[in-house]
Each structure stands twice: as C-alpha cells, then as structure tokens.
Amino acid sequence: MPLERPEDVAWAFHETLLEVLKLLNRAAERRSDIDGLEYIELERAMQNFWSVRARENHLENAVQLLLENGLVANDPQPVYAWDRRRTLGARYLITSLGKAYLLRSIGETERIP
C-alpha cells in the first residue's frame, strides 16, 4: 500500500473537520427542541463519508480539536428527545465561530455542502 503524502493526510483531516461542522450545522437547523448530536450519532453519520473517501476514522481527534478551538461546544446535560424517543447524553453543538469557519471554507471552495 503506498504511503500517503503529509499534505494528503492533512487535507483528509481538514475534510473530516468540515464534515463534522456540516453535520452539526444541519442538526442546528432542523426543527427540534434539542440541539446537537451525540458522539455516536456523529460517528454513524460519518460512515458514508469514510466509505466514499476510504480514509481513516479521525472523528475523535477532529471533535477534540473543534472543541479546543471553540468551533464546537459540548452540552453534557442529559435530556429526553421526543423526536428520537430516548434520553440523549452529551451532545456536540456548532458555535457561531464554527458556522463562520464553515461558511468561509465553503466560500473558498465554492461548493454547496
């Protein structure tokens, strides 16, 4: 198996960051009393992303980096979600800084998410 160039690895990680922000943005825009996604929901939603790109799962590192940089917030309070018919644990939410970064990144690539 050929080794990936560092630029390719960095770009794949950047794509993962953007995909997480897109998913959290979609979750924020849906009509629901409960905002955000649990880690397991993010992981499940990212399966198609990884299968198409055949990349390594960088979700844990991506979420940690987004949290540390204020692009994503964590809501640890358990709450019952009627639309999901279960109690949700800690959820991740996109912040206004995360939305700004996502919009700027989409604008630079001129792609619609």
Secondary structure, DSSP 4 states (H G I P E B T S, - for coil): -PPPPHHHHHHHHHHHHHHHHHHHHHHHHSS-SS-SB-HHHHHHHHHHHHHHHT----HHHHHHHHHHTTSEEEE---EEETTTTEEE-SEEEE-HHHHHHHHHHHHHHT---
